[in-house]
Each structure stands twice: as C-alpha cells, then as structure tokens.
Amino acid sequence: MTDAGESIGAKEPAGFERGFDGHWRRQVRLGLALTPAQRLRWLEQTMEELRPLVGRARLAKPSSSTTCGPAAS
C-alpha cells in the first residue's frame, strides 16, 4: 500500500507539485523567468492564434449528436 501523497508508478521529479495549485505555481514561475520582451512576444503570438477563432462557436451549426434535452422520437 502507498502513502496518501505517494503515487503508483514512476517517480515524479523532486519538487514537483501536483494538482491545480502546483500547476498554477509552475506556470507563474515559467512566466516570471521570461523577460518582458519575451512575455510580450508570447502574448502577441497567442492573440494571433486565437483571433481567427473569435465568434466561431456562435456561427457553428448545431450537431444532432451534441444536442441537450430529451431525444426526439
């Protein structure tokens, strides 16, 4: 049997924090390691990738397999 904090399988790197909070802290540390110019470039690239997707959900045709509610008979 394993301890509550121990996982089954491969060992995780030392200092690896699990869960949402651990992931969030790691992302913050990675962002802070970038220079302001690198952060701005990342933001520009991300916005460029997302811009074509804005409003696509509203324009999509509803799919019969993803409808909510009771099935039509």
C-alpha positions in Angstrom: 0.0 0.0 0.0 1.2 3.5 -0.7 1.1 6.7 1.4 -1.6 9.3 0.7 1.0 11.6 -1.0 2.7 8.8 -3.0 1.7 7.8 -6.5 1.9 4.4 -8.0 4.2 4.0 -10.9 7.1 6.2 -12.0 8.7 8.6 -9.5 8.0 12.3 -10.1 10.8 14.8 -10.2 11.8 16.3 -6.9 9.9 19.4 -6.1 7.1 18.6 -8.5 3.8 19.9 -7.1 0.6 18.1 -8.0 -2.9 19.5 -8.5 -4.2 22.8 -9.8 -2.3 24.9 -7.4 1.0 23.2 -8.2 0.4 23.6 -11.9 -0.5 27.2 -11.5 2.6 28.0 -9.5 4.8 26.3 -12.1 3.2 28.3 -14.9 3.7 31.5 -12.9 7.4 30.7 -12.3 7.9 30.0 -16.1 6.3 33.3 -16.9 8.4 35.2 -14.5 11.6 33.6 -15.9 10.8 35.4 -19.2 12.0 38.9 -20.0 9.3 41.5 -20.6 10.0 41.4 -24.3 9.6 37.6 -24.4 6.3 37.9 -22.5 5.1 40.4 -25.0 6.1 38.2 -27.9 4.3 35.3 -26.3 1.1 37.4 -25.8 1.3 38.6 -29.5 1.6 35.0 -30.8 -1.2 33.8 -28.6 -3.5 36.6 -29.7 -2.6 35.9 -33.3 -3.6 32.2 -32.9 -6.8 33.0 -31.1 -8.1 35.9 -33.2 -9.4 33.7 -36.1 -11.4 31.6 -33.6 -13.4 34.5 -32.0 -17.1 34.1 -32.7 -16.8 30.6 -34.3 -18.9 28.9 -31.6 -21.8 31.3 -32.4 -21.6 30.6 -36.1 -21.4 26.8 -35.9 -24.4 24.7 -36.9 -25.8 22.6 -34.0 -24.9 19.0 -34.3 -27.6 16.4 -33.6 -25.2 14.3 -31.5 -24.4 17.2 -29.2 -27.9 18.5 -28.5 -29.2 18.8 -25.0 -32.5 17.7 -23.7 -34.8 14.7 -24.5 -34.2 12.8 -27.7 -36.8 13.3 -30.4 -38.8 10.3 -31.2 
